[in-house]
Structure formats: structure tokens, C-alpha cells
């Protein structure tokens, strides 16, 4: 019993410390947009242009980039 008591105390403390009591340590990441979207479009636009021609680029317009926050 004497040796089991410290083991039980350590087990209870570890269990209590590892439980998540509602603290938000990792908030949800915001969706990627802005410069990430610009970079992605810059990388894929030549491939789309090569496969679909200029008409395939109509959906990759500038309007989304103007509204994107944080992009120079």
C-alpha cells in the first residue's frame, strides 16, 4: 500500500493535468486567402492557360484579390 500510494498520486496528477477543461490553446486557424491565394493562382495559371486556353482563365479574376486582406 505504501508504494502504491505515490503511484496513484502521480497517476491522478497526470490525469488531471492532461484533461482539457475548455481552455482554447489552439484556436481554429483562419481560412487561407489573400497572398496564399495569389501565389496559388500564379503557380496554376500557366498550366490552366496551356491546357484550356485563355477562356479557362476567366474564373481566376482579379476581383477576389482586391477583396483579399493582407495582400500587397
N, CA, C, O and CB atoms as a CASP TS submission, in Angstrom:
PFRMAT TS
TARGET T0000
AUTHOR 0000-0000-0000
METHOD Language model
MODEL 1
PARENT N/A
ATOM      1  N   UNK     1       0.824  -1.198   0.000  1.00  0.00           N
ATOM      2  CA  UNK     1       0.000   0.000   0.000  1.00  0.00           C
ATOM      3  C   UNK     1       0.864   1.257   0.000  1.00  0.00           C
ATOM      4  O   UNK     1       0.489   2.273  -0.586  1.00  0.00           O
ATOM      5  CB  UNK     1      -0.935   0.001   1.207  1.00  0.00           C
ATOM      6  N   UNK     2       1.995   1.190   0.642  1.00  0.00           N
ATOM      7  CA  UNK     2       2.848   2.352   0.752  1.00  0.00           C
ATOM      8  C   UNK     2       3.425   2.717  -0.608  1.00  0.00           C
ATOM      9  O   UNK     2       3.506   3.899  -0.942  1.00  0.00           O
ATOM     10  CB  UNK     2       3.966   2.101   1.759  1.00  0.00           C
ATOM     11  N   UNK     3       3.826   1.726  -1.400  1.00  0.00           N
ATOM     12  CA  UNK     3       4.381   2.003  -2.719  1.00  0.00           C
ATOM     13  C   UNK     3       3.286   2.371  -3.722  1.00  0.00           C
ATOM     14  O   UNK     3       3.534   3.130  -4.659  1.00  0.00           O
ATOM     15  CB  UNK     3       5.169   0.797  -3.222  1.00  0.00           C
ATOM     16  N   UNK     4       2.110   1.850  -3.536  1.00  0.00           N
ATOM     17  CA  UNK     4       1.019   2.132  -4.465  1.00  0.00           C
ATOM     18  C   UNK     4       0.480   3.549  -4.296  1.00  0.00           C
ATOM     19  O   UNK     4      -0.027   4.126  -5.257  1.00  0.00           O
ATOM     20  CB  UNK     4      -0.104   1.127  -4.272  1.00  0.00           C
ATOM     21  N   UNK     5       0.575   4.112  -3.116  1.00  0.00           N
ATOM     22  CA  UNK     5       0.050   5.448  -2.859  1.00  0.00           C
ATOM     23  C   UNK     5       0.760   6.514  -3.704  1.00  0.00           C
ATOM     24  O   UNK     5       0.071   7.315  -4.335  1.00  0.00           O
ATOM     25  CB  UNK     5       0.186   5.783  -1.377  1.00  0.00           C
ATOM     26  N   UNK     6       2.105   6.570  -3.752  1.00  0.00           N
ATOM     27  CA  UNK     6       2.739   7.564  -4.619  1.00  0.00           C
ATOM     28  C   UNK     6       2.425   7.352  -6.101  1.00  0.00           C
ATOM     29  O   UNK     6       2.292   8.314  -6.857  1.00  0.00           O
ATOM     30  CB  UNK     6       4.235   7.538  -4.413  1.00  0.00           C
ATOM     31  N   UNK     7       2.310   6.091  -6.511  1.00  0.00           N
ATOM     32  CA  UNK     7       1.977   5.807  -7.911  1.00  0.00           C
ATOM     33  C   UNK     7       0.569   6.303  -8.226  1.00  0.00           C
ATOM     34  O   UNK     7       0.336   6.866  -9.296  1.00  0.00           O
ATOM     35  CB  UNK     7       2.093   4.289  -8.206  1.00  0.00           C
ATOM     36  N   UNK     8      -0.346   6.104  -7.327  1.00  0.00           N
ATOM     37  CA  UNK     8      -1.721   6.579  -7.533  1.00  0.00           C
ATOM     38  C   UNK     8      -1.776   8.106  -7.558  1.00  0.00           C
ATOM     39  O   UNK     8      -2.504   8.693  -8.358  1.00  0.00           O
ATOM     40  CB  UNK     8      -2.648   6.036  -6.426  1.00  0.00           C
ATOM     41  N   UNK     9      -1.011   8.736  -6.690  1.00  0.00           N
ATOM     42  CA  UNK     9      -0.993  10.202  -6.663  1.00  0.00           C
ATOM     43  C   UNK     9      -0.442  10.747  -7.979  1.00  0.00           C
ATOM     44  O   UNK     9      -0.999  11.688  -8.544  1.00  0.00           O
ATOM     45  CB  UNK     9      -0.148  10.717  -5.473  1.00  0.00           C
ATOM     46  N   UNK    10       0.645  10.159  -8.464  1.00  0.00           N
ATOM     47  CA  UNK    10       1.231  10.597  -9.732  1.00  0.00           C
ATOM     48  C   UNK    10       0.246  10.359 -10.877  1.00  0.00           C
ATOM     49  O   UNK    10       0.111  11.209 -11.758  1.00  0.00           O
ATOM     50  CB  UNK    10       2.563   9.855 -10.004  1.00  0.00           C
ATOM     51  N   UNK    11      -0.440   9.222 -10.877  1.00  0.00           N
ATOM     52  CA  UNK    11      -1.406   8.922 -11.930  1.00  0.00           C
ATOM     53  C   UNK    11      -2.564   9.916 -11.917  1.00  0.00           C
ATOM     54  O   UNK    11      -3.006  10.360 -12.977  1.00  0.00           O
ATOM     55  CB  UNK    11      -1.936   7.496 -11.773  1.00  0.00           C
ATOM     56  N   UNK    12      -3.051  10.264 -10.759  1.00  0.00           N
ATOM     57  CA  UNK    12      -4.154  11.225 -10.646  1.00  0.00           C
ATOM     58  C   UNK    12      -3.696  12.614 -11.110  1.00  0.00           C
ATOM     59  O   UNK    12      -4.423  13.306 -11.821  1.00  0.00           O
ATOM     60  CB  UNK    12      -4.678  11.288  -9.183  1.00  0.00           C
ATOM     61  N   UNK    13      -2.494  13.011 -10.703  1.00  0.00           N
ATOM     62  CA  UNK    13      -1.990  14.323 -11.120  1.00  0.00           C
ATOM     63  C   UNK    13      -1.789  14.395 -12.628  1.00  0.00           C
ATOM     64  O   UNK    13      -2.138  15.396 -13.253  1.00  0.00           O
ATOM     65  CB  UNK    13      -0.676  14.636 -10.409  1.00  0.00           C
ATOM     66  N   UNK    14      -1.231  13.344 -13.215  1.00  0.00           N
ATOM     67  CA  UNK    14      -1.043  13.327 -14.664  1.00  0.00           C
ATOM     68  C   UNK    14      -2.380  13.330 -15.397  1.00  0.00           C
ATOM     69  O   UNK    14      -2.524  13.983 -16.430  1.00  0.00           O
ATOM     70  CB  UNK    14      -0.222  12.107 -15.078  1.00  0.00           C
ATOM     71  N   UNK    15      -3.342  12.610 -14.871  1.00  0.00           N
ATOM     72  CA  UNK    15      -4.665  12.589 -15.484  1.00  0.00           C
ATOM     73  C   UNK    15      -5.343  13.948 -15.396  1.00  0.00           C
ATOM     74  O   UNK    15      -6.006  14.378 -16.340  1.00  0.00           O
ATOM     75  CB  UNK    15      -5.533  11.533 -14.825  1.00  0.00           C
ATOM     76  N   UNK    16      -5.178  14.623 -14.262  1.00  0.00           N
ATOM     77  CA  UNK    16      -5.796  15.933 -14.088  1.00  0.00           C
ATOM     78  C   UNK    16      -5.123  16.978 -14.966  1.00  0.00           C
ATOM     79  O   UNK    16      -5.788  17.872 -15.488  1.00  0.00           O
ATOM     80  CB  UNK    16      -5.734  16.360 -12.624  1.00  0.00           C
ATOM     81  N   UNK    17      -3.823  16.873 -15.132  1.00  0.00           N
ATOM     82  CA  UNK    17      -3.099  17.854 -15.947  1.00  0.00           C
ATOM     83  C   UNK    17      -3.343  17.663 -17.439  1.00  0.00           C
ATOM     84  O   UNK    17      -3.289  18.618 -18.213  1.00  0.00           O
ATOM     85  CB  UNK    17      -1.612  17.770 -15.662  1.00  0.00           C
ATOM     86  N   UNK    18      -3.610  16.434 -17.831  1.00  0.00           N
ATOM     87  CA  UNK    18      -3.779  16.175 -19.259  1.00  0.00           C
ATOM     88  C   UNK    18      -5.204  16.407 -19.736  1.00  0.00           C
ATOM     89  O   UNK    18      -5.449  16.415 -20.942  1.00  0.00           O
ATOM     90  CB  UNK    18      -3.369  14.765 -19.575  1.00  0.00           C
ATOM     91  N   UNK    19      -6.142  16.593 -18.830  1.00  0.00           N
ATOM     92  CA  UNK    19      -7.518  16.798 -19.271  1.00  0.00           C
ATOM     93  C   UNK    19      -7.682  18.194 -19.845  1.00  0.00           C
ATOM     94  O   UNK    19      -7.014  19.135 -19.415  1.00  0.00           O
ATOM     95  CB  UNK    19      -8.502  16.577 -18.112  1.00  0.00           C
ATOM     96  N   UNK    20      -8.575  18.323 -20.820  1.00  0.00           N
ATOM     97  CA  UNK    20      -8.853  19.605 -21.455  1.00  0.00           C
ATOM     98  C   UNK    20     -10.103  20.179 -20.816  1.00  0.00           C
ATOM     99  O   UNK    20     -11.204  19.678 -21.043  1.00  0.00           O
ATOM    100  CB  UNK    20      -9.024  19.457 -23.001  1.00  0.00           C
ATOM    101  N   UNK    21      -9.943  21.220 -20.026  1.00  0.00           N
ATOM    102  CA  UNK    21     -11.072  21.783 -19.281  1.00  0.00           C
ATOM    103  C   UNK    21     -11.680  22.987 -19.988  1.00  0.00           C
ATOM    104  O   UNK    21     -12.234  23.876 -19.340  1.00  0.00           O
ATOM    105  CB  UNK    21     -10.631  22.180 -17.884  1.00  0.00           C
ATOM    106  N   UNK    22     -11.580  23.019 -21.300  1.00  0.00           N
ATOM    107  CA  UNK    22     -12.212  24.091 -22.039  1.00  0.00           C
ATOM    108  C   UNK    22     -11.275  25.227 -22.394  1.00  0.00           C
ATOM    109  O   UNK    22     -11.713  26.226 -22.965  1.00  0.00           O
ATOM    110  CB  UNK    22     -13.347  24.620 -21.263  1.00  0.00           C
ATOM    111  N   UNK    23     -10.015  25.106 -22.076  1.00  0.00           N
ATOM    112  CA  UNK    23      -9.093  26.175 -22.454  1.00  0.00           C
ATOM    113  C   UNK    23      -8.770  26.044 -23.933  1.00  0.00           C
ATOM    114  O   UNK    23      -8.468  24.955 -24.421  1.00  0.00           O
ATOM    115  CB  UNK    23      -7.793  26.130 -21.596  1.00  0.00           C
ATOM    116  N   UNK    24      -8.834  27.141 -24.624  1.00  0.00           N
ATOM    117  CA  UNK    24      -8.596  27.161 -26.069  1.00  0.00           C
ATOM    118  C   UNK    24      -7.134  27.507 -26.343  1.00  0.00           C
ATOM    119  O   UNK    24      -6.808  28.667 -26.596  1.00  0.00           O
ATOM    120  CB  UNK    24      -9.539  28.177 -26.772  1.00  0.00           C
ATOM    121  N   UNK    25      -6.269  26.524 -26.296  1.00  0.00           N
ATOM    122  CA  UNK    25      -4.857  26.767 -26.564  1.00  0.00           C
ATOM    123  C   UNK    25      -4.608  26.895 -28.065  1.00  0.00           C
ATOM    124  O   UNK    25      -3.773  27.694 -28.491  1.00  0.00           O
ATOM    125  CB  UNK    25      -3.997  25.638 -25.976  1.00  0.00           C
ATOM    126  N   UNK    26      -5.327  26.116 -28.864  1.00  0.00           N
ATOM    127  CA  UNK    26      -5.193  26.152 -30.315  1.00  0.00           C
ATOM    128  C   UNK    26      -6.480  26.667 -30.947  1.00  0.00           C
ATOM    129  O   UNK    26      -7.373  25.874 -31.245  1.00  0.00           O
ATOM    130  CB  UNK    26      -4.842  24.756 -30.867  1.00  0.00           C
ATOM    131  N   UNK    27      -6.596  27.967 -31.156  1.00  0.00           N
ATOM    132  CA  UNK    27      -7.801  28.458 -31.820  1.00  0.00           C
ATOM    133  C   UNK    27      -7.825  27.979 -33.267  1.00  0.00           C
ATOM    134  O   UNK    27      -6.782  27.701 -33.859  1.00  0.00           O
ATOM    135  CB  UNK    27      -7.872  30.003 -31.758  1.00  0.00           C
ATOM    136  N   UNK    28      -8.997  27.888 -33.813  1.00  0.00           N
ATOM    137  CA  UNK    28      -9.134  27.436 -35.198  1.00  0.00           C
ATOM    138  C   UNK    28      -8.401  28.393 -36.123  1.00  0.00           C
ATOM    139  O   UNK    28      -8.498  29.611 -35.977  1.00  0.00           O
ATOM    140  CB  UNK    28     -10.623  27.327 -35.602  1.00  0.00           C
ATOM    141  N   UNK    29      -7.671  27.834 -37.071  1.00  0.00           N
ATOM    142  CA  UNK    29      -6.910  28.673 -37.988  1.00  0.00           C
ATOM    143  C   UNK    29      -7.851  29.316 -38.995  1.00  0.00           C
ATOM    144  O   UNK    29      -8.777  28.669 -39.484  1.00  0.00           O
ATOM    145  CB  UNK    29      -5.821  27.852 -38.709  1.00  0.00           C
ATOM    146  N   UNK    30      -7.622  30.575 -39.305  1.00  0.00           N
ATOM    147  CA  UNK    30      -8.470  31.225 -40.297  1.00  0.00           C
ATOM    148  C   UNK    30      -8.226  30.618 -41.669  1.00  0.00           C
ATOM    149  O   UNK    30      -7.142  30.095 -41.928  1.00  0.00           O
ATOM    150  CB  UNK    30      -8.213  32.742 -40.325  1.00  0.00           C
ATOM    151  N   UNK    31      -9.211  30.680 -42.547  1.00  0.00           N
ATOM    152  CA  UNK    31      -9.014  30.125 -43.886  1.00  0.00           C
ATOM    153  C   UNK    31      -7.930  30.886 -44.626  1.00  0.00           C
ATOM    154  O   UNK    31      -7.785  32.100 -44.487  1.00  0.00           O
ATOM    155  CB  UNK    31     -10.321  30.160 -44.685  1.00  0.00           C
ATOM    156  N   UNK    32      -7.181  30.147 -45.408  1.00  0.00           N
ATOM    157  CA  UNK    32      -6.111  30.775 -46.167  1.00  0.00           C
ATOM    158  C   UNK    32      -6.705  31.572 -47.323  1.00  0.00           C
ATOM    159  O   UNK    32      -7.599  31.105 -48.028  1.00  0.00           O
ATOM    160  CB  UNK    32      -5.111  29.718 -46.687  1.00  0.00           C
ATOM    161  N   UNK    33      -6.209  32.732 -47.494  1.00  0.00           N
ATOM    162  CA  UNK    33      -6.666  33.589 -48.576  1.00  0.00           C
ATOM    163  C   UNK    33      -5.619  34.641 -48.822  1.00  0.00           C
ATOM    164  O   UNK    33      -4.482  34.502 -48.370  1.00  0.00           O
ATOM    165  CB  UNK    33      -8.031  34.233 -48.254  1.00  0.00           C
ATOM    166  N   UNK    34      -5.966  35.662 -49.511  1.00  0.00           N
ATOM    167  CA  UNK    34      -5.045  36.765 -49.723  1.00  0.00           C
ATOM    168  C   UNK    34      -3.843  36.362 -50.544  1.00  0.00           C
ATOM    169  O   UNK    34      -3.979  35.913 -51.682  1.00  0.00           O
ATOM    170  CB  UNK    34      -4.595  37.317 -48.410  1.00  0.00           C
ATOM    171  N   UNK    35      -2.670  36.521 -49.970  1.00  0.00           N
ATOM    172  CA  UNK    35      -1.434  36.256 -50.709  1.00  0.00           C
ATOM    173  C   UNK    35      -1.271  34.776 -51.011  1.00  0.00           C
ATOM    174  O   UNK    35      -0.705  34.412 -52.041  1.00  0.00           O
ATOM    175  CB  UNK    35      -0.230  36.759 -49.926  1.00  0.00           C
ATOM    176  N   UNK    36      -1.762  33.919 -50.120  1.00  0.00           N
ATOM    177  CA  UNK    36      -1.697  32.486 -50.404  1.00  0.00           C
ATOM    178  C   UNK    36      -2.480  32.178 -51.674  1.00  0.00           C
ATOM    179  O   UNK    36      -2.020  31.415 -52.524  1.00  0.00           O
ATOM    180  CB  UNK    36      -2.247  31.663 -49.212  1.00  0.00           C
ATOM    181  N   UNK    37      -3.661  32.771 -51.801  1.00  0.00           N
ATOM    182  CA  UNK    37      -4.487  32.570 -52.995  1.00  0.00           C
ATOM    183  C   UNK    37      -3.786  33.141 -54.222  1.00  0.00           C
ATOM    184  O   UNK    37      -3.820  32.530 -55.289  1.00  0.00           O
ATOM    185  CB  UNK    37      -5.876  33.225 -52.818  1.00  0.00           C
ATOM    186  N   UNK    38      -3.160  34.286 -54.089  1.00  0.00           N
ATOM    187  CA  UNK    38      -2.446  34.894 -55.215  1.00  0.00           C
ATOM    188  C   UNK    38      -1.300  34.007 -55.671  1.00  0.00           C
ATOM    189  O   UNK    38      -1.082  33.818 -56.867  1.00  0.00           O
ATOM    190  CB  UNK    38      -1.917  36.281 -54.833  1.00  0.00           C
ATOM    191  N   UNK    39      -0.570  33.465 -54.702  1.00  0.00           N
ATOM    192  CA  UNK    39       0.558  32.602 -55.045  1.00  0.00           C
ATOM    193  C   UNK    39       0.059  31.334 -55.741  1.00  0.00           C
ATOM    194  O   UNK    39       0.642  30.884 -56.728  1.00  0.00           O
ATOM    195  CB  UNK    39       1.371  32.240 -53.779  1.00  0.00           C
ATOM    196  N   UNK    40      -1.024  30.768 -55.213  1.00  0.00           N
ATOM    197  CA  UNK    40      -1.567  29.550 -55.813  1.00  0.00           C
ATOM    198  C   UNK    40      -2.018  29.818 -57.249  1.00  0.00           C
ATOM    199  O   UNK    40      -1.771  29.007 -58.141  1.00  0.00           O
ATOM    200  CB  UNK    40      -2.744  29.010 -54.973  1.00  0.00           C
ATOM    201  N   UNK    41      -2.679  30.956 -57.469  1.00  0.00           N
ATOM    202  CA  UNK    41      -3.133  31.279 -58.814  1.00  0.00           C
ATOM    203  C   UNK    41      -1.962  31.536 -59.744  1.00  0.00           C
ATOM    204  O   UNK    41      -2.013  31.166 -60.917  1.00  0.00           O
ATOM    205  CB  UNK    41      -4.049  32.488 -58.787  1.00  0.00           C
ATOM    206  N   UNK    42      -0.908  32.163 -59.240  1.00  0.00           N
ATOM    207  CA  UNK    42       0.258  32.432 -60.078  1.00  0.00           C
ATOM    208  C   UNK    42       0.939  31.137 -60.504  1.00  0.00           C
ATOM    209  O   UNK    42       1.496  31.054 -61.599  1.00  0.00           O
ATOM    210  CB  UNK    42       1.252  33.328 -59.338  1.00  0.00           C
ATOM    211  N   UNK    43       0.894  30.128 -59.639  1.00  0.00           N
ATOM    212  CA  UNK    43       1.515  28.851 -59.967  1.00  0.00           C
ATOM    213  C   UNK    43       0.665  28.029 -60.925  1.00  0.00           C
ATOM    214  O   UNK    43       1.207  27.311 -61.765  1.00  0.00           O
ATOM    215  CB  UNK    43       1.772  28.061 -58.704  1.00  0.00           C
ATOM    216  N   UNK    44      -0.650  28.120 -60.817  1.00  0.00           N
ATOM    217  CA  UNK    44      -1.516  27.262 -61.625  1.00  0.00           C
ATOM    218  C   UNK    44      -1.997  27.922 -62.911  1.00  0.00           C
ATOM    219  O   UNK    44      -2.411  27.226 -63.838  1.00  0.00           O
ATOM    220  CB  UNK    44      -2.702  26.841 -60.815  1.00  0.00           C
ATOM    221  N   UNK    45      -1.953  29.236 -62.986  1.00  0.00           N
ATOM    222  CA  UNK    45      -2.457  29.912 -64.182  1.00  0.00           C
ATOM    223  C   UNK    45      -1.740  29.481 -65.466  1.00  0.00           C
ATOM    224  O   UNK    45      -2.415  29.262 -66.472  1.00  0.00           O
ATOM    225  CB  UNK    45      -2.325  31.407 -64.011  1.00  0.00           C
ATOM    226  N   UNK    46      -0.422  29.350 -65.485  1.00  0.00           N
ATOM    227  CA  UNK    46       0.227  28.906 -66.729  1.00  0.00           C
ATOM    228  C   UNK    46      -0.202  27.499 -67.152  1.00  0.00           C
ATOM    229  O   UNK    46      -0.322  27.217 -68.344  1.00  0.00           O
ATOM    230  CB  UNK    46       1.739  28.945 -66.564  1.00  0.00           C
ATOM    231  N   UNK    47      -0.430  26.622 -66.182  1.00  0.00           N
ATOM    232  CA  UNK    47      -0.859  25.259 -66.505  1.00  0.00           C
ATOM    233  C   UNK    47      -2.264  25.281 -67.093  1.00  0.00           C
ATOM    234  O   UNK    47      -2.531  24.605 -68.087  1.00  0.00           O
ATOM    235  CB  UNK    47      -0.813  24.355 -65.249  1.00  0.00           C
ATOM    236  N   UNK    48      -3.156  26.046 -66.492  1.00  0.00           N
ATOM    237  CA  UNK    48      -4.529  26.137 -66.992  1.00  0.00           C
ATOM    238  C   UNK    48      -4.537  26.790 -68.366  1.00  0.00           C
ATOM    239  O   UNK    48      -5.251  26.349 -69.266  1.00  0.00           O
ATOM    240  CB  UNK    48      -5.423  26.933 -66.012  1.00  0.00           C
ATOM    241  N   UNK    49      -3.757  27.819 -68.519  1.00  0.00           N
ATOM    242  CA  UNK    49      -3.696  28.513 -69.806  1.00  0.00           C
ATOM    243  C   UNK    49      -3.194  27.564 -70.898  1.00  0.00           C
ATOM    244  O   UNK    49      -3.667  27.608 -72.034  1.00  0.00           O
ATOM    245  CB  UNK    49      -2.779  29.758 -69.709  1.00  0.00           C
ATOM    246  N   UNK    50      -2.259  26.732 -70.553  1.00  0.00           N
ATOM    247  CA  UNK    50      -1.698  25.797 -71.525  1.00  0.00           C
ATOM    248  C   UNK    50      -2.730  24.738 -71.920  1.00  0.00           C
ATOM    249  O   UNK    50      -2.794  24.338 -73.082  1.00  0.00           O
ATOM    250  CB  UNK    50      -0.438  25.126 -70.955  1.00  0.00           C
ATOM    251  N   UNK    51      -3.528  24.288 -70.968  1.00  0.00           N
ATOM    252  CA  UNK    51      -4.492  23.212 -71.235  1.00  0.00           C
ATOM    253  C   UNK    51      -5.806  23.716 -71.821  1.00  0.00           C
ATOM    254  O   UNK    51      -6.330  23.128 -72.766  1.00  0.00           O
ATOM    255  CB  UNK    51      -4.775  22.452 -69.962  1.00  0.00           C
ATOM    256  N   UNK    52      -6.337  24.799 -71.267  1.00  0.00           N
ATOM    257  CA  UNK    52      -7.672  25.250 -71.641  1.00  0.00           C
ATOM    258  C   UNK    52      -7.674  26.480 -72.542  1.00  0.00           C
ATOM    259  O   UNK    52      -8.703  26.827 -73.122  1.00  0.00           O
ATOM    260  CB  UNK    52      -8.460  25.542 -70.410  1.00  0.00           C
ATOM    261  N   UNK    53      -6.554  27.121 -72.655  1.00  0.00           N
ATOM    262  CA  UNK    53      -6.511  28.346 -73.436  1.00  0.00           C
ATOM    263  C   UNK    53      -6.930  29.532 -72.602  1.00  0.00           C
ATOM    264  O   UNK    53      -7.181  29.382 -71.407  1.00  0.00           O
ATOM    265  CB  UNK    53      -7.395  28.232 -74.660  1.00  0.00           C
ATOM    266  N   UNK    54      -7.012  30.716 -73.203  1.00  0.00           N
ATOM    267  CA  UNK    54      -7.344  31.928 -72.442  1.00  0.00           C
ATOM    268  C   UNK    54      -8.737  31.904 -71.826  1.00  0.00           C
ATOM    269  O   UNK    54      -8.973  32.571 -70.819  1.00  0.00           O
ATOM    270  CB  UNK    54      -7.226  33.127 -73.331  1.00  0.00           C
ATOM    271  N   UNK    55      -9.674  31.140 -72.417  1.00  0.00           N
ATOM    272  CA  UNK    55     -11.030  31.088 -71.857  1.00  0.00           C
ATOM    273  C   UNK    55     -11.053  30.382 -70.499  1.00  0.00           C
ATOM    274  O   UNK    55     -11.946  30.636 -69.690  1.00  0.00           O
ATOM    275  CB  UNK    55     -11.977  30.374 -72.830  1.00  0.00           C
ATOM    276  N   UNK    56     -10.092  29.507 -70.241  1.00  0.00           N
ATOM    277  CA  UNK    56     -10.044  28.795 -68.974  1.00  0.00           C
ATOM    278  C   UNK    56      -9.650  29.680 -67.811  1.00  0.00           C
ATOM    279  O   UNK    56      -9.858  29.307 -66.656  1.00  0.00           O
ATOM    280  CB  UNK    56      -9.093  27.653 -69.071  1.00  0.00           C
ATOM    281  N   UNK    57      -9.091  30.836 -68.087  1.00  0.00           N
ATOM    282  CA  UNK    57      -8.649  31.735 -67.017  1.00  0.00           C
ATOM    283  C   UNK    57      -9.725  32.710 -66.560  1.00  0.00           C
ATOM    284  O   UNK    57      -9.469  33.523 -65.672  1.00  0.00           O
ATOM    285  CB  UNK    57      -7.447  32.508 -67.472  1.00  0.00           C
ATOM    286  N   UNK    58     -10.916  32.655 -67.136  1.00  0.00           N
ATOM    287  CA  UNK    58     -11.967  33.604 -66.769  1.00  0.00           C
ATOM    288  C   UNK    58     -12.344  33.507 -65.300  1.00  0.00           C
ATOM    289  O   UNK    58     -12.652  34.526 -64.681  1.00  0.00           O
ATOM    290  CB  UNK    58     -13.194  33.375 -67.622  1.00  0.00           C
ATOM    291  N   UNK    59     -12.327  32.297 -64.720  1.00  0.00           N
ATOM    292  CA  UNK    59     -12.720  32.172 -63.321  1.00  0.00           C
ATOM    293  C   UNK    59     -11.627  32.644 -62.359  1.00  0.00           C
ATOM    294  O   UNK    59     -11.892  32.795 -61.167  1.00  0.00           O
ATOM    295  CB  UNK    59     -13.080  30.735 -63.016  1.00  0.00           C
ATOM    296  N   UNK    60     -10.425  32.876 -62.841  1.00  0.00           N
ATOM    297  CA  UNK    60      -9.337  33.364 -61.998  1.00  0.00           C
ATOM    298  C   UNK    60      -9.198  34.875 -62.182  1.00  0.00           C
ATOM    299  O   UNK    60      -8.195  35.371 -62.694  1.00  0.00           O
ATOM    300  CB  UNK    60      -7.999  32.639 -62.339  1.00  0.00           C
ATOM    301  N   UNK    61     -10.214  35.571 -61.757  1.00  0.00           N
ATOM    302  CA  UNK    61     -10.228  37.014 -61.995  1.00  0.00           C
ATOM    303  C   UNK    61      -9.574  37.779 -60.852  1.00  0.00           C
ATOM    304  O   UNK    61      -9.225  37.208 -59.818  1.00  0.00           O
ATOM    305  CB  UNK    61     -11.658  37.501 -62.192  1.00  0.00           C
ATOM    306  N   UNK    62      -9.420  39.047 -61.054  1.00  0.00           N
ATOM    307  CA  UNK    62      -8.777  39.951 -60.105  1.00  0.00           C
ATOM    308  C   UNK    62      -9.677  40.335 -58.942  1.00  0.00           C
ATOM    309  O   UNK    62      -9.188  40.785 -57.905  1.00  0.00           O
ATOM    310  CB  UNK    62      -8.326  41.190 -60.813  1.00  0.00           C
ATOM    311  N   UNK    63     -10.971  40.165 -59.098  1.00  0.00           N
ATOM    312  CA  UNK    63     -11.909  40.676 -58.103  1.00  0.00           C
ATOM    313  C   UNK    63     -11.674  40.073 -56.719  1.00  0.00           C
ATOM    314  O   UNK    63     -11.734  40.778 -55.712  1.00  0.00           O
ATOM    315  CB  UNK    63     -13.332  40.399 -58.546  1.00  0.00           C
ATOM    316  N   UNK    64     -11.408  38.783 -56.673  1.00  0.00           N
ATOM    317  CA  UNK    64     -11.162  38.142 -55.377  1.00  0.00           C
ATOM    318  C   UNK    64      -9.897  38.714 -54.734  1.00  0.00           C
ATOM    319  O   UNK    64      -9.843  38.882 -53.516  1.00  0.00           O
ATOM    320  CB  UNK    64     -11.035  36.606 -55.542  1.00  0.00           C
ATOM    321  N   UNK    65      -8.908  39.004 -55.525  1.00  0.00           N
ATOM    322  CA  UNK    65      -7.652  39.514 -54.991  1.00  0.00           C
ATOM    323  C   UNK    65      -7.793  40.927 -54.440  1.00  0.00           C
ATOM    324  O   UNK    65      -7.096  41.285 -53.491  1.00  0.00           O
ATOM    325  CB  UNK    65      -6.587  39.486 -56.061  1.00  0.00           C
ATOM    326  N   UNK    66      -8.661  41.720 -55.001  1.00  0.00           N
ATOM    327  CA  UNK    66      -8.876  43.075 -54.483  1.00  0.00           C
ATOM    328  C   UNK    66      -9.508  43.042 -53.101  1.00  0.00           C
ATOM    329  O   UNK    66      -9.224  43.898 -52.263  1.00  0.00           O
ATOM    330  CB  UNK    66      -9.757  43.879 -55.440  1.00  0.00           C
ATOM    331  N   UNK    67     -10.376  42.045 -52.860  1.00  0.00           N
ATOM    332  CA  UNK    67     -11.046  41.930 -51.579  1.00  0.00           C
ATOM    333  C   UNK    67     -10.201  41.203 -50.542  1.00  0.00           C
ATOM    334  O   UNK    67     -10.507  41.266 -49.352  1.00  0.00           O
ATOM    335  CB  UNK    67     -12.356  41.222 -51.753  1.00  0.00           C
ATOM    336  N   UNK    68      -9.156  40.521 -50.962  1.00  0.00           N
ATOM    337  CA  UNK    68      -8.344  39.721 -50.049  1.00  0.00           C
ATOM    338  C   UNK    68      -7.563  40.607 -49.089  1.00  0.00           C
ATOM    339  O   UNK    68      -6.882  41.537 -49.520  1.00  0.00           O
ATOM    340  CB  UNK    68      -7.388  38.826 -50.833  1.00  0.00           C
ATOM    341  N   UNK    69      -7.654  40.326 -47.794  1.00  0.00           N
ATOM    342  CA  UNK    69      -6.914  41.145 -46.822  1.00  0.00           C
ATOM    343  C   UNK    69      -5.449  40.724 -46.745  1.00  0.00           C
ATOM    344  O   UNK    69      -5.118  39.554 -46.938  1.00  0.00           O
ATOM    345  CB  UNK    69      -7.562  41.040 -45.431  1.00  0.00           C
ATOM    346  N   UNK    70      -4.603  41.662 -46.470  1.00  0.00           N
ATOM    347  CA  UNK    70      -3.206  41.371 -46.195  1.00  0.00           C
ATOM    348  C   UNK    70      -2.343  41.103 -47.400  1.00  0.00           C
ATOM    349  O   UNK    70      -1.223  40.615 -47.245  1.00  0.00           O
ATOM    350  CB  UNK    70      -3.128  40.233 -45.316  1.00  0.00           C
ATOM    351  N   UNK    71      -2.806  41.394 -48.576  1.00  0.00           N
ATOM    352  CA  UNK    71      -2.011  41.145 -49.760  1.00  0.00           C
ATOM    353  C   UNK    71      -1.586  42.486 -50.352  1.00  0.00           C
ATOM    354  O   UNK    71      -2.431  43.330 -50.648  1.00  0.00           O
ATOM    355  CB  UNK    71      -2.800  40.297 -50.796  1.00  0.00           C
ATOM    356  N   UNK    72      -0.283  42.683 -50.524  1.00  0.00           N
ATOM    357  CA  UNK    72       0.169  43.988 -51.043  1.00  0.00           C
ATOM    358  C   UNK    72      -0.202  44.211 -52.491  1.00  0.00           C
ATOM    359  O   UNK    72       0.113  45.260 -53.054  1.00  0.00           O
ATOM    360  CB  UNK    72       1.661  44.114 -50.895  1.00  0.00           C
TER
END
